[in-house]
Amino acid sequence: MLDALSDTPVVCILGPRQVGKTTLARQLEPGRTYVSFDDNTMLAAARYDPLGFVAGLPDRVILDEVQRVPELLTAIKLSVDNDRRPGRFILTGSANLLLLPNVQESLAGRMEVIYLNPLSEQEKHHSDFSLLEALLANQIKPAITGVQPPVAGIAEAVVGGGYPEPNTRTEARARQWYRQYLNAIIQRDVQDIANIRDGDELLRLLQLIALRTGNLINISNLMQDIGLQRDTISRYLSVLERLFLVRTLPAWHRNAAKRLIKAPKIHIIDSGLGSALTGLKAADWNKPDNAFGGMLESFVVQQLICQSGWCDSELRFSHYRDKDQLEVDLVIEQEDRLWGVEVKKSASIQGRDARGLARLAEQAGRSWQGGILLYTGTSTLPLADIPNAFAVPMNQLWQKG
């Protein structure tokens, strides 16, 4: 944020509600003027006369929840074109401005966008170790701990999620917070960015996605289970993505790779919210129905995407699956280099668990740099016959082994 404000006129913080966007913006410069468009008086004034509203603002200002008045972006562009001083505007948005259909101005070349995710486990544990950086830098090495019980705290981390407020509450009170949170989003934010006639339909779709998080998107199955038309479901999925509640993870492909399945996967972004929607509790970890499977995968994907925000280089994320049902949960690409990440709930590793990574390494060829299979054991172990690949304890997402 400080780097961006030093050389860019407009800096925009985007992310879900209640992850700390406003807190961050106001702590950077406590004296900066703050305007919230959750205030209906300010909202009405900005909508009535965007040019006049921007002209009347002080030199350095925070405009909070700017997605509620997208017509303001054109007025900000004109103001910046007349005065290119860096750091003039901090915008925050609880919907992705760049995906809103009624936004006519992207402020290209004038605005830097910073995405603020829910807290990662690395942040919650105040850890300076990044598993993603260790993977990219080829710094993962074998470490044998002997026979020990599985690593602890994984279920609690998944159910806890990354929103700051529910992490200060008991599990039951956190679920109540999530219910109120979703009601507020459905009643207010959804209406700001889309013409949705029935918020309950959108909420039912989100609950269904939470139950199927980490699976391939199958619109036909969703149509059958929720009783909505294809176009409606596609539109609702787009709304949920704009609100940073779900993400679609595209399929990895190479032109030379054969027999690949190209369907994207869908993930609930915050596993705490997903757990509240599905009734998943930490005590369910050892139940035989594998209720944690998809949620654990979504949790790991979110942790690594959070950590990528602190890397200097742009990373691309996807998943791998072929028609032999071999898959890798997360594929990470940086230019022509590629890594794979697979997630297992078990505390022991069998040979078949790494078949997806082996196939991906074969398909990637010279681009393959290495991979990890995250599991709940305590040793870091090399994976046989896969170059630079290791089974890694799950808690290394937030602490160094």
N, C-alpha and C positions, 0 to 999 in steps of 0.2 A: 504494500500500500504506500509506504513512504517513498519507495523508488518511483512508483508510478506518479505520485503527486508532484515529484520534483521535476518532471519533464512532460507531463500530459495535462491538457486543460480539464478533461473530464475523466473521472475514475468512477466506475460503476461496480458495486458489490452486489452480486446476485446469489441467491440461495434460498432454501426453504424458510418459511416463517420460524421464528424462535430459535435460530441458530447463533444469533449474536451479531448480525449485520449492523444494527443501529448502535449497539454497544461499542463495537470496533470503531465505527466512523466517529462517534462522539469522543472516544478516548484519545484518538489520534491528535485532535486539536480541540481541547475543551472550550475554547473561545469562539469557535466557528458557529455561525448562525444555523439553527436547526429548524427545518420546516417539515412537518409530517402531513402526508395526504390521507392519513387516517382521520385527520381533522376535517370535517365536512365543510367548514367555512373556507379553509385553504383550498380544498379540492374544488369547490364551486368557483372560487376566484380564478384558479389556474385554468379551468375548463372554459370559463367565459371569455377570458382575454389572455391567452398564453404569452403573446409578445409583450403585453404590458406587464404581466406578472413577472416574467424573467427580467425585464428592464428595471423593475423596482427592487430586485434582490441586491443584497450587499455583495462585496467583492468575492468573499469565500463563504460557501453555503453548502449545507447538507440537505438534499431533497429526498425524503424517506418515502418508500413505497411508490416509486414513480410509475410503476406499471398501471396505477389507477388513473393516470392522466398522460397517456402516450403522446398526445398532440403537443406536449411540452417539449419533446425532443427536437422538433423543427425550430422552435424558438431558441432553444439552447444552442443549436448549430449556428444560427445567425449571430447570436451573441458571441460565441467563440470565434467565428470568422472575423469579427471586428476587434477581438481582444484575445490573443492566443497565449496569454500568461498561463503557466502551468498551475495546476492545483485549484482552479477556480470552483469547480463543481465536484462534489461527491454525491453520487446517486446510489440509492439502494433499491432493490426490487425483489419481491417474493415470487415473481414469475419471470421466466426467461424472456427478456425484452426482445431478443434477437429472433425468437420464434413466434411472437405475437402477430397475427394476421393484419391487425390495424395499425401497426407501427410502420410508418412510411420513411423514417429516417434512422439509419444505423449509426450515425456519427463516425463513420469510417475515417480513420486518420486523426480523429480528435479525441477518441475515448478508448481507454483500456478497461477491459472487463476482467474482474477477479471473482472467481467462484468460491463462496464460503460454504463448506460442507458442514454437516453435523460433526461433532467432535469425534476424532479417531481415538482408538484405544491408546495409541502412542501418546497423544495429547493428554488423555485422561490420566495416564501413568507418568506424565512429565518425563518421558524417555527421549534421549537424544539418539537412539539407535533406530535406523530405518532399514527394515528388511528389504524393501524395494531397492534402495541404494546399494545395499550389499549384493543383491542379485545382479544388478546392472554392472557393478564394478568387479564381478567375479571374485567376491570375498567370502563366499560361503565355503566352509571347510568341514570335514567330518569331525564329530565330537561324540564319543561313546560315553554314556553315563551309567551303563549297567542296568540291571533290572530295577525299575522304579515304577511307582503307580503313574497312571496317566496325568498329564499336566492338568492343573486345576484352573477354574475360573472361566473356562470357555463358554459354558452355558450362560453364566451370569453376564458375560460381555455381550453375547448375542441378544439376550432379552433386554439388557440395559440400553442398548443403542447409543446414539450420540447426541440426542437433544439435551442441552444442559439441565433444564428444569426437572424432567422426570427422573434424572439421575440423582436428585437430592431427595427423592421420595421413596416410600416403600413400594414394593411391586404392585400391590393393590391400588395405591394412590396414584402410581404412575399410569396405570391403565385408565383411571378416571381422567387424568390430564390428557391422554391421547384422545379420548372420546370428545372432550371439550375442544381440543385442537382441531380435530377433523370437522366438527360441527361448524366452527368459526370459518374454516376454509371453504366449506361447501356453501355456506350462507353468504359469504362476502367475496372472497377472492375469485371463486369460480365465475361469479356474475360479472366481475370486472374484466375478465379476459375472454369470455365465451358466452354465447346465448344458450344456456342449458336449462331446459324446461323442468327437469326433474333431478334434483341433487341426490335423491335417494338411489337412483339408477347408477349414478357415478360412484357413490359410496359402495354399492353392491359389487360393482366391477373391481374397485380397489381391493375389497375383501377377497374376491376370487383370485386376483393377481397375487395377493399375499399368500394364499394357500398354494399357489403354483409357482412361486418365485423360483428363479433359476431354471425354468423350463423354456422350451421353444415356444414362441408365440403361435397359437393356433386359433385364428379368428373364428373358424367354423365351430370349434368346440365351445368357444366363449359365447357365440350366438345361441347355441343349443342350450347351454347351461343358464344363461341369464335372460334369454328371450328378447334380445334386441337385434336390430338389423345390422348388417356388416358396416354400412357407412356410419351408423351411430357409434358402434364400438370403436371404429378407427378414430372418430372425432374425439371420443372420450379418452382414448389412450393418449392422443395428442395433448389434451388438456392436462392430464395427470403428469405428463412429461414436462410441460411448461411450468407446472407448479412444483417441480423438483420432488415429486413423490415417487415416481418410478423412472427407471432408465431402460432403454433397449440397448442390448449389446450385440453389434452386428456379427455376422459369421466371418471368420477369417477365410480368405481364399487366395490362391495364386492361379494365374491363367493356366499353368501347367499341371495344377493339382486336379486329379480326377476323383469322382465319386464323393464329392463334398456336399453336405447339406447346407444350403444357403440361408435358412430361416434364422432370424435374430432370436436371441433369448431376452426374456423380460425379467427384471429384478426390482424388487422393492428397494428403494435407496437406503432407508434406515431400518435395520433389523429390529430395533425397539418398537417402532411403529408397526412393523409387520407382525411382530409377536403379539402386540396388543390386538391387532385385527383378527388374528387366528386363535387367540386364547392360549398361546404357547407360554409355558412357564419354565423356569430353570429346572424345576423338579422333574420335568418331562424328559430330561436328557437321556436317561437310561431306559426309557420305554421302548418296546420292540418295534413300534410302528414307524420308526425313523422320521418322526415328525420334524426333527431338526435339520434334515438333509438339505433341502433347498434353502432354508433360512441361513444355515451356516455358509453355504456357497455365496449367497448375496452379501453376507457380513464380510467375508474375505475380499470379495470384489470391491466393496466400498472402502475397506481399509487401505487397499493398495492404490485405489484411485485417489483417496485422500493424500497418501504419501507422495503420489506423483505431482501434486501441486507444489511441492518444495523442490522439485528437480529443475535444473536449468533447461533441459532439453524437452522438446515436445514428445510425448508418448501417445501411441494409439492403442486402443484396447478393443479386443474382440473375443470370440470363443471359437473353438474348433469342434466339429463333429462330422463324421463321415457315415456312409451307408452301411458300414460294418458295425455301427454303434460305438465306435471308439471316439472319445471326446476328451477335450481339455477345457477346463472351466474358464480359464482366462489366458488369452494370448496378448503379449505385450510387444509392440514394435517401436523401434527407434531407427528411422531411416531404413537401411537394409539389414538391420539386426533384429533378432526375434528371440523371445523367451516364452516359456509356458509355465502355467501354475495350475496344479490340480489340487482339489480339496477332498479330504477323507475324514470322516468322523472317528474312525477306529484308532486304537492306540498301537496297532501293529500293522505291518506292511507285508503284503503278499505280492508275488511276481506279477499277477494280472493287474494290480492297481496302477501300474505305470505304463500299461500298454498304450494309452492315449498319448502320453508324452513321447513314447518311442515312435509312434506313427507321425506325430507332429514334427519331431526332429528329422525323420526321414523325408517328409514332404518339404520342410524348410530348406534342407540341403545346407549350403554354405552360410545361409543366414542364421542358422541355429547357434545360439550363444549359451544356452543352458536352461535349466528348469528346476522347479521345486514342487514337491508333493507335500502339502501341509497336512499334518496328522496330529493326533493327541498323545503320541509317544514323547519320550524325553531325549532321545539321541538324534543327532544329525548324521544320516547314513547315506552313502553313495548308492544310487540306483543303478543296478547292473545293466550294462550294454547301452546306456544312454549317456552321451558325452556331457560332462559338467552338469549332472542332475543329481539332486539330493532329496531325501525325505527330511523334512524340517519340522520341529515342534511348533504347533500352532501359536503358542504364546510368544514366539519370536516376532510376531506382528507388533509387539509392544515392549519386548525386553530382549536384551542380547543373551544368547545362550552361552 
